[in-house]
Amino acid sequence: MALGAVAPPFLLVKECADALIGSKVDDHALERLAAAASAACRPIDDKRGTKEYRIKVAGVLARRTAVEALARARQN
């Protein structure tokens, strides 16, 4: 999973993939995914958001993205 706007360069977070690969995409896996995304963040504070906000949102958006990707995969 790639994360942007949470560190000086974009981040490729292997731990996010590890949270999902080979597992059932359930609440436990999604929590591990969100935690891995948040843990990888090294954002700055600026007028667009605080460090804490960006760290929290990275986990929330990673989880939402995985849920949406799963729903789309099931449609095909």
Buried (B, 14 or more C-beta within 10 A) or exposed (E): BEBEBBBEEEBEBEBBEEBBEEEEBEEEBBEBBBBBBBEBBEBEEEEEBEBEEBBBBBBEBBBEBBEEEEEEEEEE
